[in-house]
């Protein structure tokens, strides 16, 4: 093990797979000459050259379509969006193209493509640059949606995404690129669709994904000091969702709190709550609770951002509510 940054883990994943397969290439705004907007692709132009690390104009619709077409012809593109807020310009290519080509061609064409970049808020960037689209893309059959929370998972999951024969939406966070964590030195792949139980517990199940795991972990640590033992699940993938992992945990703890940054309506948390009440209703000792972002466009003011986002205090309050702790 060695400790490296989140951005370095992503870079290693791309480099390792590109060294093994010359059909893999990276394309997006500022990925080459500028070494990446967040320095994820630093040094990759020098190693792989301009044919495999390609700068584009500000034209998400165009380069997403080029990537899909090249994937249909045997290449394996990694398409970087400077932020998934800008993927909305290309969403027709992703939803009506990449996600449907396999089924609409009767299996004649696969689309081995990765769309990656940051999602969610990154501080004072206001409403149009701070949105969470994990649940949007997870709603679409034909796509896999991955949201890692730490450098080790980021590397292992991105390597799995790159070699996957189908389109993968790989969502990161601007606020995590500098985070450090232990990453194995040997080659490894983290399976898509498998959640991780990052902390064992018996009193309540806490579920989250992506950078919101920082909030979940902080809440779990504080609860532990009060004698409340939370079991923590990091989904890692939101399509497919590892429902068996969640349900087995709920059968043990009998309580569930889900934490997610996005808007409440139609959220991943809503879907998990439905599935658990359907398949594990008799094991629940309290209603399922969600801690979500605000049901408004994210404001610019830092005080309002603080009110909008989930935080450990809200999670702790929800846990005590499902445990009927009144003090």
Phi and psi restraints in degrees (value plus and minus 20) as a CYANA .aco file:
   2 UNK   PHI    -161.6  -121.6
   2 UNK   PSI     136.9   176.9
   3 UNK   PHI    -116.4   -76.4
   3 UNK   PSI     100.9   140.9
   4 UNK   PHI    -154.5  -114.5
   4 UNK   PSI     147.4   187.4
   5 UNK   PHI     -97.8   -57.8
   5 UNK   PSI     138.2   178.2
   6 UNK   PHI     -74.1   -34.1
   6 UNK   PSI     -66.1   -26.1
   7 UNK   PHI     -83.0   -43.0
   7 UNK   PSI     -56.6   -16.6
   8 UNK   PHI     -88.6   -48.6
   8 UNK   PSI     -56.4   -16.4
   9 UNK   PHI     -83.7   -43.7
   9 UNK   PSI     -62.8   -22.8
  10 UNK   PHI     -82.9   -42.9
  10 UNK   PSI     -63.3   -23.3
  11 UNK   PHI     -81.6   -41.6
  11 UNK   PSI     -64.6   -24.6
  12 UNK   PHI     -79.9   -39.9
  12 UNK   PSI     -61.3   -21.3
  13 UNK   PHI     -80.0   -40.0
  13 UNK   PSI     -66.6   -26.6
  14 UNK   PHI     -86.6   -46.6
  14 UNK   PSI     -64.5   -24.5
  15 UNK   PHI     -81.2   -41.2
  15 UNK   PSI     -65.3   -25.3
  16 UNK   PHI     -82.5   -42.5
  16 UNK   PSI     -62.7   -22.7
  17 UNK   PHI     -93.4   -53.4
  17 UNK   PSI     -55.3   -15.3
  18 UNK   PHI     -89.3   -49.3
  18 UNK   PSI     -51.3   -11.3
  19 UNK   PHI     -87.6   -47.6
  19 UNK   PSI     -49.3    -9.3
  20 UNK   PHI    -106.0   -66.0
  20 UNK   PSI     -46.2    -6.2
  21 UNK   PHI    -158.7  -118.7
  21 UNK   PSI      91.4   131.4
  22 UNK   PHI     -92.4   -52.4
  22 UNK   PSI     -26.2    13.8
  23 UNK   PHI    -102.6   -62.6
  23 UNK   PSI     -29.1    10.9
  24 UNK   PHI    -107.5   -67.5
  24 UNK   PSI     112.5   152.5
  25 UNK   PHI    -162.7  -122.7
  25 UNK   PSI     140.3   180.3
  26 UNK   PHI    -133.5   -93.5
  26 UNK   PSI     113.9   153.9
  27 UNK   PHI    -161.4  -121.4
  27 UNK   PSI     119.5   159.5
  28 UNK   PHI     145.5   185.5
  28 UNK   PSI    -198.7  -158.7
  29 UNK   PHI     -94.9   -54.9
  29 UNK   PSI     103.3   143.3
  30 UNK   PHI      47.6    87.6
  30 UNK   PSI      -2.8    37.2
  31 UNK   PHI     -95.2   -55.2
  31 UNK   PSI     -40.3    -0.3
  32 UNK   PHI    -123.0   -83.0
  32 UNK   PSI    -104.3   -64.3
  33 UNK   PHI     -79.0   -39.0
  33 UNK   PSI     -54.8   -14.8
  34 UNK   PHI    -110.0   -70.0
  34 UNK   PSI     -23.0    17.0
  35 UNK   PHI      48.2    88.2
  35 UNK   PSI       1.6    41.6
  36 UNK   PHI      75.4   115.4
  36 UNK   PSI     120.7   160.7
  37 UNK   PHI     -79.4   -39.4
  37 UNK   PSI     -51.3   -11.3
  38 UNK   PHI    -136.0   -96.0
  38 UNK   PSI      -3.8    36.2
  39 UNK   PHI      43.2    83.2
  39 UNK   PSI       5.5    45.5
  40 UNK   PHI     -89.3   -49.3
  40 UNK   PSI     -57.8   -17.8
  41 UNK   PHI    -118.0   -78.0
  41 UNK   PSI       2.9    42.9
  42 UNK   PHI     -76.8   -36.8
  42 UNK   PSI     108.0   148.0
  43 UNK   PHI      63.0   103.0
  43 UNK   PSI     -26.9    13.1
  44 UNK   PHI     -94.6   -54.6
  44 UNK   PSI     -52.0   -12.0
  45 UNK   PHI     -81.9   -41.9
  45 UNK   PSI     -62.6   -22.6
  46 UNK   PHI     -83.0   -43.0
  46 UNK   PSI     -57.3   -17.3
  47 UNK   PHI     -98.7   -58.7
  47 UNK   PSI     -62.7   -22.7
  48 UNK   PHI    -126.9   -86.9
  48 UNK   PSI     -34.3     5.7
  49 UNK   PHI      64.5   104.5
  49 UNK   PSI     148.8   188.8
  50 UNK   PHI     -92.8   -52.8
  50 UNK   PSI     -33.8     6.2
  51 UNK   PHI     -99.8   -59.8
  51 UNK   PSI     -37.5     2.5
  52 UNK   PHI    -140.1  -100.1
  52 UNK   PSI     -29.6    10.4
  53 UNK   PHI    -149.3  -109.3
  53 UNK   PSI      83.4   123.4
  54 UNK   PHI    -138.1   -98.1
  54 UNK   PSI      99.9   139.9
  55 UNK   PHI     -96.2   -56.2
  55 UNK   PSI     122.4   162.4
  56 UNK   PHI    -142.9  -102.9
  56 UNK   PSI     140.7   180.7
  57 UNK   PHI     -87.3   -47.3
  57 UNK   PSI     154.3   194.3
  58 UNK   PHI     -95.8   -55.8
  58 UNK   PSI      65.5   105.5
  59 UNK   PHI    -174.8  -134.8
  59 UNK   PSI      44.3    84.3
  60 UNK   PHI     -77.2   -37.2
  60 UNK   PSI     -60.3   -20.3
  61 UNK   PHI     -78.4   -38.4
  61 UNK   PSI     -62.2   -22.2
  62 UNK   PHI     -90.1   -50.1
  62 UNK   PSI     -71.8   -31.8
  63 UNK   PHI     -97.0   -57.0
  63 UNK   PSI     -41.7    -1.7
  64 UNK   PHI     -86.5   -46.5
  64 UNK   PSI     -62.3   -22.3
  65 UNK   PHI     -85.2   -45.2
  65 UNK   PSI     -61.0   -21.0
  66 UNK   PHI     -80.1   -40.1
  66 UNK   PSI     -63.0   -23.0
  67 UNK   PHI     -81.4   -41.4
  67 UNK   PSI     -63.6   -23.6
  68 UNK   PHI     -84.1   -44.1
  68 UNK   PSI     -65.5   -25.5
  69 UNK   PHI     -81.3   -41.3
  69 UNK   PSI     -60.6   -20.6
  70 UNK   PHI     -88.8   -48.8
  70 UNK   PSI     -53.5   -13.5
  71 UNK   PHI     -85.2   -45.2
  71 UNK   PSI     -56.8   -16.8
  72 UNK   PHI     -86.5   -46.5
  72 UNK   PSI     -39.5     0.5
  73 UNK   PHI    -126.6   -86.6
  73 UNK   PSI      -0.9    39.1
  74 UNK   PHI      84.7   124.7
  74 UNK   PSI     -26.1    13.9
  75 UNK   PHI    -108.5   -68.5
  75 UNK   PSI     150.4   190.4
  76 UNK   PHI    -151.0  -111.0
  76 UNK   PSI      60.4   100.4
  77 UNK   PHI     -96.6   -56.6
  77 UNK   PSI     127.6   167.6
  78 UNK   PHI    -133.0   -93.0
  78 UNK   PSI      93.5   133.5
  79 UNK   PHI    -122.8   -82.8
  79 UNK   PSI      98.3   138.3
  80 UNK   PHI    -118.0   -78.0
  80 UNK   PSI     104.9   144.9
  81 UNK   PHI    -115.8   -75.8
  81 UNK   PSI     113.8   153.8
  82 UNK   PHI     -78.8   -38.8
  82 UNK   PSI     -49.7    -9.7
  83 UNK   PHI    -178.1  -138.1
  83 UNK   PSI     130.3   170.3
  84 UNK   PHI     -88.6   -48.6
  84 UNK   PSI     -33.0     7.0
  85 UNK   PHI     -79.1   -39.1
  85 UNK   PSI     -55.2   -15.2
  86 UNK   PHI     -99.6   -59.6
  86 UNK   PSI     -33.2     6.8
  87 UNK   PHI     -87.2   -47.2
  87 UNK   PSI     -36.8     3.2
  88 UNK   PHI     -82.3   -42.3
  88 UNK   PSI     -48.1    -8.1
  89 UNK   PHI     -85.7   -45.7
  89 UNK   PSI     -48.2    -8.2
  90 UNK   PHI    -128.2   -88.2
  90 UNK   PSI     -10.2    29.8
  91 UNK   PHI     -85.9   -45.9
  91 UNK   PSI     -48.0    -8.0
  92 UNK   PHI     -84.7   -44.7
  92 UNK   PSI     -60.7   -20.7
  93 UNK   PHI     -82.2   -42.2
  93 UNK   PSI     -58.5   -18.5
  94 UNK   PHI     -95.1   -55.1
  94 UNK   PSI     -69.7   -29.7
  95 UNK   PHI     -97.6   -57.6
  95 UNK   PSI     -67.6   -27.6
  96 UNK   PHI    -110.4   -70.4
  96 UNK   PSI     -30.3     9.7
  97 UNK   PHI    -127.3   -87.3
  97 UNK   PSI    -104.2   -64.2
  98 UNK   PHI     -72.4   -32.4
  98 UNK   PSI     -64.7   -24.7
  99 UNK   PHI     -91.0   -51.0
  99 UNK   PSI     -42.1    -2.1
 100 UNK   PHI    -132.8   -92.8
 100 UNK   PSI     -30.6     9.4
 101 UNK   PHI     -83.6   -43.6
 101 UNK   PSI     -60.1   -20.1
 102 UNK   PHI     -77.8   -37.8
 102 UNK   PSI     -69.8   -29.8
 103 UNK   PHI     -93.6   -53.6
 103 UNK   PSI     -58.8   -18.8
 104 UNK   PHI     -93.4   -53.4
 104 UNK   PSI     -40.5    -0.5
 105 UNK   PHI    -115.1   -75.1
 105 UNK   PSI     -13.2    26.8
 106 UNK   PHI      43.2    83.2
 106 UNK   PSI      11.6    51.6
 107 UNK   PHI      64.1   104.1
 107 UNK   PSI     -14.7    25.3
 108 UNK   PHI     -94.4   -54.4
 108 UNK   PSI     -49.2    -9.2
 109 UNK   PHI    -144.4  -104.4
 109 UNK   PSI     111.3   151.3
 110 UNK   PHI    -124.5   -84.5
 110 UNK   PSI     142.0   182.0
 111 UNK   PHI    -148.8  -108.8
 111 UNK   PSI      62.7   102.7
 112 UNK   PHI    -100.4   -60.4
 112 UNK   PSI      64.2   104.2
 113 UNK   PHI    -154.4  -114.4
 113 UNK   PSI     125.0   165.0
 114 UNK   PHI    -136.8   -96.8
 114 UNK   PSI     106.1   146.1
 115 UNK   PHI    -124.0   -84.0
 115 UNK   PSI      97.8   137.8
 116 UNK   PHI    -153.1  -113.1
 116 UNK   PSI     137.5   177.5
 117 UNK   PHI     136.9   176.9
 117 UNK   PSI     157.3   197.3
 118 UNK   PHI    -100.9   -60.9
 118 UNK   PSI     128.4   168.4
 119 UNK   PHI    -145.7  -105.7
 119 UNK   PSI     142.3   182.3
 120 UNK   PHI      56.0    96.0
 120 UNK   PSI    -191.3  -151.3
 121 UNK   PHI     -98.0   -58.0
 121 UNK   PSI     134.1   174.1
 122 UNK   PHI    -158.6  -118.6
 122 UNK   PSI      16.7    56.7
 123 UNK   PHI      82.3   122.3
 123 UNK   PSI    -162.5  -122.5
 124 UNK   PHI    -105.9   -65.9
 124 UNK   PSI      48.4    88.4
 125 UNK   PHI    -131.7   -91.7
 125 UNK   PSI     -20.7    19.3
 126 UNK   PHI      47.1    87.1
 126 UNK   PSI    -190.7  -150.7
 127 UNK   PHI     -88.0   -48.0
 127 UNK   PSI     -57.8   -17.8
 128 UNK   PHI    -104.4   -64.4
 128 UNK   PSI     -26.8    13.2
 129 UNK   PHI    -143.8  -103.8
 129 UNK   PSI       2.5    42.5
 130 UNK   PHI    -157.1  -117.1
 130 UNK   PSI       1.2    41.2
 131 UNK   PHI    -115.4   -75.4
 131 UNK   PSI     131.1   171.1
 132 UNK   PHI    -123.2   -83.2
 132 UNK   PSI     101.5   141.5
 133 UNK   PHI    -136.9   -96.9
 133 UNK   PSI      -3.1    36.9
 134 UNK   PHI     -77.7   -37.7
 134 UNK   PSI     -65.7   -25.7
 135 UNK   PHI     -90.3   -50.3
 135 UNK   PSI     -49.3    -9.3
 136 UNK   PHI     -81.5   -41.5
 136 UNK   PSI     -73.5   -33.5
 137 UNK   PHI     -91.3   -51.3
 137 UNK   PSI     -53.3   -13.3
 138 UNK   PHI     -86.2   -46.2
 138 UNK   PSI     -41.0    -1.0
 139 UNK   PHI     -92.1   -52.1
 139 UNK   PSI     -33.5     6.5
 140 UNK   PHI    -121.3   -81.3
 140 UNK   PSI      95.6   135.6
 141 UNK   PHI     -83.2   -43.2
 141 UNK   PSI     123.1   163.1
 142 UNK   PHI      84.8   124.8
 142 UNK   PSI     -33.4     6.6
 143 UNK   PHI    -132.9   -92.9
 143 UNK   PSI     129.0   169.0
 144 UNK   PHI    -129.6   -89.6
 144 UNK   PSI     123.4   163.4
 145 UNK   PHI    -148.4  -108.4
 145 UNK   PSI      99.3   139.3
 146 UNK   PHI    -138.2   -98.2
 146 UNK   PSI     114.9   154.9
 147 UNK   PHI    -158.1  -118.1
 147 UNK   PSI      67.4   107.4
 148 UNK   PHI     -94.6   -54.6
 148 UNK   PSI     137.5   177.5
 149 UNK   PHI    -137.9   -97.9
 149 UNK   PSI     -23.5    16.5
 150 UNK   PHI    -174.5  -134.5
 150 UNK   PSI     141.5   181.5
 151 UNK   PHI     -78.8   -38.8
 151 UNK   PSI     -60.5   -20.5
 152 UNK   PHI     -83.2   -43.2
 152 UNK   PSI     -65.5   -25.5
 153 UNK   PHI     -87.6   -47.6
 153 UNK   PSI     -57.1   -17.1
 154 UNK   PHI     -78.4   -38.4
 154 UNK   PSI     -65.8   -25.8
 155 UNK   PHI     -87.9   -47.9
 155 UNK   PSI     -71.2   -31.2
 156 UNK   PHI     -83.5   -43.5
 156 UNK   PSI     -58.6   -18.6
 157 UNK   PHI     -93.7   -53.7
 157 UNK   PSI     -57.4   -17.4
 158 UNK   PHI     -87.4   -47.4
 158 UNK   PSI     -58.2   -18.2
 159 UNK   PHI     -81.0   -41.0
 159 UNK   PSI     -62.2   -22.2
 160 UNK   PHI     -85.6   -45.6
 160 UNK   PSI     -57.6   -17.6
 161 UNK   PHI     -85.6   -45.6
 161 UNK   PSI     -60.4   -20.4
 162 UNK   PHI     -85.5   -45.5
 162 UNK   PSI     -56.0   -16.0
 163 UNK   PHI    -111.0   -71.0
 163 UNK   PSI     -21.7    18.3
 164 UNK   PHI     -89.9   -49.9
 164 UNK   PSI     119.1   159.1
 165 UNK   PHI     -96.0   -56.0
 165 UNK   PSI     -26.1    13.9
 166 UNK   PHI    -139.7   -99.7
 166 UNK   PSI     144.7   184.7
 167 UNK   PHI     -86.7   -46.7
 167 UNK   PSI     116.2   156.2
 168 UNK   PHI    -145.3  -105.3
 168 UNK   PSI     110.4   150.4
 169 UNK   PHI    -114.6   -74.6
 169 UNK   PSI      98.0   138.0
 170 UNK   PHI    -137.0   -97.0
 170 UNK   PSI      88.3   128.3
 171 UNK   PHI    -128.0   -88.0
 171 UNK   PSI     107.0   147.0
 172 UNK   PHI    -133.5   -93.5
 172 UNK   PSI    -177.4  -137.4
 173 UNK   PHI    -171.0  -131.0
 173 UNK   PSI     113.0   153.0
 174 UNK   PHI     -79.0   -39.0
 174 UNK   PSI     -50.6   -10.6
 175 UNK   PHI     -99.7   -59.7
 175 UNK   PSI     -23.7    16.3
 176 UNK   PHI    -131.7   -91.7
 176 UNK   PSI     -29.8    10.2
 177 UNK   PHI     -78.9   -38.9
 177 UNK   PSI     -50.7   -10.7
 178 UNK   PHI    -111.4   -71.4
 178 UNK   PSI     -24.8    15.2
 179 UNK   PHI     -83.3   -43.3
 179 UNK   PSI     120.8   160.8
 180 UNK   PHI    -127.7   -87.7
 180 UNK   PSI     129.4   169.4
 181 UNK   PHI    -183.1  -143.1
 181 UNK   PSI     143.3   183.3
 182 UNK   PHI     -95.7   -55.7
 182 UNK   PSI     111.7   151.7
 183 UNK   PHI    -151.4  -111.4
 183 UNK   PSI     109.7   149.7
 184 UNK   PHI     -79.1   -39.1
 184 UNK   PSI     127.3   167.3
 185 UNK   PHI    -102.8   -62.8
 185 UNK   PSI     -47.9    -7.9
 186 UNK   PHI     -97.4   -57.4
 186 UNK   PSI     144.5   184.5
 187 UNK   PHI     -88.9   -48.9
 187 UNK   PSI     113.9   153.9
 188 UNK   PHI    -174.0  -134.0
 188 UNK   PSI     137.2   177.2
 189 UNK   PHI    -149.9  -109.9
 189 UNK   PSI     114.0   154.0
 190 UNK   PHI    -118.3   -78.3
 190 UNK   PSI     104.2   144.2
 191 UNK   PHI     -86.4   -46.4
 191 UNK   PSI     116.7   156.7
 192 UNK   PHI     -95.0   -55.0
 192 UNK   PSI     113.2   153.2
 193 UNK   PHI      77.2   117.2
 193 UNK   PSI     -13.7    26.3
 194 UNK   PHI    -136.4   -96.4
 194 UNK   PSI      95.2   135.2
 195 UNK   PHI     -95.5   -55.5
 195 UNK   PSI     145.9   185.9
 196 UNK   PHI    -142.4  -102.4
 196 UNK   PSI     108.6   148.6
 197 UNK   PHI    -105.3   -65.3
 197 UNK   PSI      83.8   123.8
 198 UNK   PHI    -110.3   -70.3
 198 UNK   PSI     -32.0     8.0
 199 UNK   PHI    -172.5  -132.5
 199 UNK   PSI     107.6   147.6
 200 UNK   PHI     -98.6   -58.6
 200 UNK   PSI     125.5   165.5
 201 UNK   PHI    -182.7  -142.7
 201 UNK   PSI     148.9   188.9
 202 UNK   PHI    -146.6  -106.6
 202 UNK   PSI     -29.7    10.3
 203 UNK   PHI    -119.2   -79.2
 203 UNK   PSI     -55.3   -15.3
 204 UNK   PHI    -178.8  -138.8
 204 UNK   PSI     129.0   169.0
 205 UNK   PHI    -121.1   -81.1
 205 UNK   PSI     107.6   147.6
 206 UNK   PHI    -130.6   -90.6
 206 UNK   PSI     107.5   147.5
 207 UNK   PHI    -141.7  -101.7
 207 UNK   PSI     115.1   155.1
 208 UNK   PHI    -176.7  -136.7
 208 UNK   PSI    -194.0  -154.0
 209 UNK   PHI    -182.9  -142.9
 209 UNK   PSI     138.7   178.7
 210 UNK   PHI      45.5    85.5
 210 UNK   PSI    -173.8  -133.8
 211 UNK   PHI     -86.4   -46.4
 211 UNK   PSI     -36.6     3.4
 212 UNK   PHI     -85.7   -45.7
 212 UNK   PSI     -34.0     6.0
 213 UNK   PHI     -83.2   -43.2
 213 UNK   PSI     -44.2    -4.2
 214 UNK   PHI     -81.8   -41.8
 214 UNK   PSI     -61.3   -21.3
 215 UNK   PHI     -86.9   -46.9
 215 UNK   PSI     -65.2   -25.2
 216 UNK   PHI     -81.3   -41.3
 216 UNK   PSI     -66.4   -26.4
 217 UNK   PHI     -85.9   -45.9
 217 UNK   PSI     -58.3   -18.3
 218 UNK   PHI     -84.8   -44.8
 218 UNK   PSI     -61.4   -21.4
 219 UNK   PHI     -84.8   -44.8
 219 UNK   PSI     -62.7   -22.7
 220 UNK   PHI     -82.2   -42.2
 220 UNK   PSI     -58.5   -18.5
 221 UNK   PHI     -85.8   -45.8
 221 UNK   PSI     -61.4   -21.4
 222 UNK   PHI     -87.9   -47.9
 222 UNK   PSI     -60.0   -20.0
 223 UNK   PHI     -83.1   -43.1
 223 UNK   PSI     -56.7   -16.7
 224 UNK   PHI     -80.2   -40.2
 224 UNK   PSI     -56.9   -16.9
 225 UNK   PHI     -84.6   -44.6
 225 UNK   PSI     -45.3    -5.3
 226 UNK   PHI    -115.8   -75.8
 226 UNK   PSI     -12.5    27.5
 227 UNK   PHI      63.8   103.8
 227 UNK   PSI      -6.6    33.4
 228 UNK   PHI    -123.7   -83.7
 228 UNK   PSI      98.1   138.1
 229 UNK   PHI    -120.3   -80.3
 229 UNK   PSI      80.0   120.0
 230 UNK   PHI    -108.1   -68.1
 230 UNK   PSI     120.2   160.2
 231 UNK   PHI    -114.7   -74.7
 231 UNK   PSI     107.0   147.0
 232 UNK   PHI    -128.6   -88.6
 232 UNK   PSI     107.6   147.6
 233 UNK   PHI    -139.2   -99.2
 233 UNK   PSI     104.7   144.7
 234 UNK   PHI    -119.6   -79.6
 234 UNK   PSI      91.8   131.8
 235 UNK   PHI     -81.5   -41.5
 235 UNK   PSI     -59.3   -19.3
 236 UNK   PHI      46.0    86.0
 236 UNK   PSI     -60.3   -20.3
 237 UNK   PHI    -149.0  -109.0
 237 UNK   PSI     111.4   151.4
 238 UNK   PHI    -127.8   -87.8
 238 UNK   PSI     -24.6    15.4
 239 UNK   PHI    -170.4  -130.4
 239 UNK   PSI      90.1   130.1
 240 UNK   PHI     -97.7   -57.7
 240 UNK   PSI     133.8   173.8
 241 UNK   PHI    -112.3   -72.3
 241 UNK   PSI     117.1   157.1
 242 UNK   PHI    -102.2   -62.2
 242 UNK   PSI      55.4    95.4
 243 UNK   PHI     -81.5   -41.5
 243 UNK   PSI     -61.1   -21.1
 244 UNK   PHI     -75.9   -35.9
 244 UNK   PSI     -57.4   -17.4
 245 UNK   PHI     -82.5   -42.5
 245 UNK   PSI     -65.0   -25.0
 246 UNK   PHI     -85.9   -45.9
 246 UNK   PSI     -66.5   -26.5
 247 UNK   PHI     -85.6   -45.6
 247 UNK   PSI     -60.2   -20.2
 248 UNK   PHI     -82.2   -42.2
 248 UNK   PSI     -58.0   -18.0
 249 UNK   PHI     -86.8   -46.8
 249 UNK   PSI     -63.5   -23.5
 250 UNK   PHI     -84.4   -44.4
 250 UNK   PSI     -54.3   -14.3
 251 UNK   PHI     -82.7   -42.7
 251 UNK   PSI     -46.7    -6.7
 252 UNK   PHI    -106.9   -66.9
 252 UNK   PSI     -63.3   -23.3
 253 UNK   PHI    -114.3   -74.3
 253 UNK   PSI     -46.4    -6.4
 254 UNK   PHI      50.0    90.0
 254 UNK   PSI      -9.8    30.2
 255 UNK   PHI    -166.2  -126.2
 255 UNK   PSI     128.1   168.1
 256 UNK   PHI    -162.9  -122.9
 256 UNK   PSI     110.9   150.9
 257 UNK   PHI    -147.5  -107.5
 257 UNK   PSI     108.6   148.6
 258 UNK   PHI    -132.9   -92.9
 258 UNK   PSI     114.6   154.6
 259 UNK   PHI    -141.0  -101.0
 259 UNK   PSI     108.3   148.3
 260 UNK   PHI    -170.9  -130.9
 260 UNK   PSI     125.4   165.4
 261 UNK   PHI    -101.3   -61.3
 261 UNK   PSI     -43.1    -3.1
 262 UNK   PHI     -95.5   -55.5
 262 UNK   PSI     157.1   197.1
 263 UNK   PHI     -83.0   -43.0
 263 UNK   PSI     132.1   172.1
 264 UNK   PHI     -89.1   -49.1
 264 UNK   PSI     -60.4   -20.4
 265 UNK   PHI     -90.3   -50.3
 265 UNK   PSI     107.7   147.7
 266 UNK   PHI      47.7    87.7
 266 UNK   PSI      10.6    50.6
 267 UNK   PHI    -104.1   -64.1
 267 UNK   PSI     148.5   188.5
 268 UNK   PHI     -80.6   -40.6
 268 UNK   PSI     -59.8   -19.8
 269 UNK   PHI     -80.2   -40.2
 269 UNK   PSI     -60.3   -20.3
 270 UNK   PHI     -80.5   -40.5
 270 UNK   PSI     -64.4   -24.4
 271 UNK   PHI     -85.0   -45.0
 271 UNK   PSI     -61.6   -21.6
 272 UNK   PHI     -84.7   -44.7
 272 UNK   PSI     -62.6   -22.6
 273 UNK   PHI     -79.4   -39.4
 273 UNK   PSI     -62.5   -22.5
 274 UNK   PHI     -81.6   -41.6
 274 UNK   PSI     -67.5   -27.5
 275 UNK   PHI     -83.6   -43.6
 275 UNK   PSI     -60.8   -20.8
 276 UNK   PHI     -88.6   -48.6
 276 UNK   PSI     -62.6   -22.6
 277 UNK   PHI     -87.4   -47.4
 277 UNK   PSI     -46.9    -6.9
 278 UNK   PHI     -95.1   -55.1
 278 UNK   PSI     -63.9   -23.9
 279 UNK   PHI    -122.5   -82.5
 279 UNK   PSI     -30.8     9.2
 280 UNK   PHI    -159.3  -119.3
 280 UNK   PSI       9.7    49.7
 281 UNK   PHI     -78.0   -38.0
 281 UNK   PSI     -62.1   -22.1
 282 UNK   PHI     -89.2   -49.2
 282 UNK   PSI     -32.6     7.4
 283 UNK   PHI    -114.6   -74.6
 283 UNK   PSI     -30.2     9.8
 284 UNK   PHI    -100.9   -60.9
 284 UNK   PSI     109.5   149.5
 285 UNK   PHI    -122.9   -82.9
 285 UNK   PSI     -19.4    20.6
 286 UNK   PHI    -179.5  -139.5
 286 UNK   PSI     138.2   178.2
 287 UNK   PHI     -81.1   -41.1
 287 UNK   PSI     128.4   168.4
 288 UNK   PHI     -92.7   -52.7
 288 UNK   PSI     116.5   156.5
 289 UNK   PHI    -137.4   -97.4
 289 UNK   PSI     128.4   168.4
 290 UNK   PHI    -137.7   -97.7
 290 UNK   PSI     121.8   161.8
 291 UNK   PHI    -133.6   -93.6
 291 UNK   PSI      94.4   134.4
 292 UNK   PHI    -142.8  -102.8
 292 UNK   PSI     149.9   189.9
 293 UNK   PHI     -90.4   -50.4
 293 UNK   PSI     149.5   189.5
 294 UNK   PHI     -88.2   -48.2
 294 UNK   PSI     133.4   173.4
 295 UNK   PHI    -109.6   -69.6
 295 UNK   PSI      30.6    70.6
 296 UNK   PHI    -166.6  -126.6
 296 UNK   PSI     142.0   182.0
 297 UNK   PHI     -79.8   -39.8
 297 UNK   PSI     120.6   160.6
 298 UNK   PHI     -83.4   -43.4
 298 UNK   PSI     106.1   146.1
 299 UNK   PHI     -91.9   -51.9
 299 UNK   PSI     152.3   192.3
 300 UNK   PHI    -109.8   -69.8
 300 UNK   PSI     -58.5   -18.5
 301 UNK   PHI     -83.3   -43.3
 301 UNK   PSI     112.6   152.6
 302 UNK   PHI     -81.9   -41.9
 302 UNK   PSI     -51.7   -11.7
 303 UNK   PHI     -85.7   -45.7
 303 UNK   PSI     -58.9   -18.9
 304 UNK   PHI     -94.0   -54.0
 304 UNK   PSI     -54.1   -14.1
 305 UNK   PHI     -80.0   -40.0
 305 UNK   PSI     -62.3   -22.3
 306 UNK   PHI     -80.9   -40.9
 306 UNK   PSI     -58.8   -18.8
 307 UNK   PHI     -91.4   -51.4
 307 UNK   PSI     -51.7   -11.7
 308 UNK   PHI     -91.5   -51.5
 308 UNK   PSI     -63.0   -23.0
 309 UNK   PHI    -104.0   -64.0
 309 UNK   PSI     129.6   169.6
 310 UNK   PHI     -79.4   -39.4
 310 UNK   PSI     127.5   167.5
 311 UNK   PHI    -162.5  -122.5
 311 UNK   PSI     146.1   186.1
 312 UNK   PHI     -78.1   -38.1
 312 UNK   PSI     -55.6   -15.6
 313 UNK   PHI     -81.9   -41.9
 313 UNK   PSI     -63.0   -23.0
 314 UNK   PHI     -85.3   -45.3
 314 UNK   PSI     -57.3   -17.3
 315 UNK   PHI     -86.9   -46.9
 315 UNK   PSI     -64.7   -24.7
 316 UNK   PHI     -81.2   -41.2
 316 UNK   PSI     -62.8   -22.8
 317 UNK   PHI     -81.1   -41.1
 317 UNK   PSI     -62.0   -22.0
 318 UNK   PHI     -85.4   -45.4
 318 UNK   PSI     -61.1   -21.1
 319 UNK   PHI     -80.8   -40.8
 319 UNK   PSI     -65.0   -25.0
 320 UNK   PHI     -86.0   -46.0
 320 UNK   PSI     -51.0   -11.0
 321 UNK   PHI     -87.2   -47.2
 321 UNK   PSI     -65.2   -25.2
 322 UNK   PHI     -91.9   -51.9
 322 UNK   PSI     -40.0     0.0
 323 UNK   PHI    -113.4   -73.4
 323 UNK   PSI     -20.7    19.3
 324 UNK   PHI      38.6    78.6
 324 UNK   PSI      17.3    57.3
 325 UNK   PHI    -110.1   -70.1
 325 UNK   PSI      99.9   139.9
 326 UNK   PHI    -117.5   -77.5
 326 UNK   PSI     -39.3     0.7
